[in-house]
Amino acid sequence: MGHKPIYHPSWNTVYDYLNDPGNATHHKRFYTTVEPLIKHWLRRLGFHENLVGHAKSIFSDLYLKELKRYRSGKLIPEKCTAQITTYYFPVIKNLCLDYVNVLRSKMPYAEDASQLHIEAEPCVFDTLWGEHKNTVLLEMSRSVKDYIELSNFEPTKKEVLRRRFIEGQKFPDIFNGAEKKVFEAQRKWACRQGKKIAIKIARHILPAIIDIYRLPISKKIDPKLIEKYLLGLRTKLAV
């Protein structure tokens, strides 16, 4: 009879970080372990510049993915029998493919944080995050796009959300020619989705971004600020 697979101790690195993401040592150990895998797949997919920035973004995706598994009880020691680099090799490949598809999709997306600009009242985010503003806004904007693209909404509704929250278009332009009742119903629906996105970003995405990048800023923010300045007309991604 074959031996029953046993827990591989390399998973201690993962569990240590998930249990205490604010610990710099645990963060460095986990990131250093998977960073070569991330950069390997990025190069295979044609990325040769700003590898560090892209790698950190993908590591953020990996962290959120594993945190979700851990909290749902799906990441259990009994199944952690392979070395983590072996296990994560195909996982990171898929994350990199998803990341590349987002960057190369038809929707405007800024790869470089310097392309992210605030059209009005920049002092709101400058005051909150200072020199870390672009990093936070870039990751938040990625999360908005992911929320829309990964939702179960029908294509026409996704298009409404894209035009409003990613392209920053006004509702009269989005629903041009629609009857008044239809216009109001669609506008209210889109606004409800905006509130949901803002709450998710404020409660979950911002704290995760701060943990991943080790940013010395507050994890607390009023969702209304996200709704008004990130999801409103004031912040857009440059084409």
Summary of the structure (lengths in Angstrom):
residues: 239
radius of gyration: 19.8
end to end distance: 60.7
largest distance: 72.5
contacts: 658
relative contact order: 0.12
helix: 69%
strand: 3%
